[in-house]
Amino acid sequence: MDFKIIIMKMKLIILATLFISLNSFSQGINLEFNQVLTYDSVYTESLTGSGNWTRYSDELIVPENKVWKIQFMSPQRGVRVNNVEFDYAIYSGSGAYQGVSIPSSPIWLDSGDILRFKFTGSWNGNGSSWINYSYFVSILEFNLN
């Protein structure tokens, strides 16, 4: 046999083995881009008396057989995923927060995951006051295949 033919057969065997190995370890998850989603909500509410208040945004639920990749969100404090709270704002030490639009690694949410925002504040005045709270989320939605 020719030496070149032997080398070629060995390369084919190695490639076939590698392909079969990689294929058997594959999780079989394919993502197909579906759509861009934008959630933008502003709430206005009247407060009376005095004291602390806590409000939550609507629940944003990832639909069945979908995956979300969050591209941008605001606010960066009080982000809740499945009732676990995260803050993506950086405290500056001077009594203020320096916001960031999103963590350095992407946030991926799976089917059934719930995204919400928590808003807190206090009203220490007489009479009533109006509060505004809002959130914005930009999402890439993928189909699970």
PyMOL commands that set and color helices and strands:
alter all, ss='L'
color gray80, all
select helices_A, chain A and resi 3-25
alter helices_A, ss='H'
color red, helices_A
select strands_A, chain A and resi 31-56+60-61+66-74+79-81+84-86+90-91+97-98+107-109+114-144
alter strands_A, ss='S'
color yellow, strands_A
deselect
rebuild
show_as cartoon
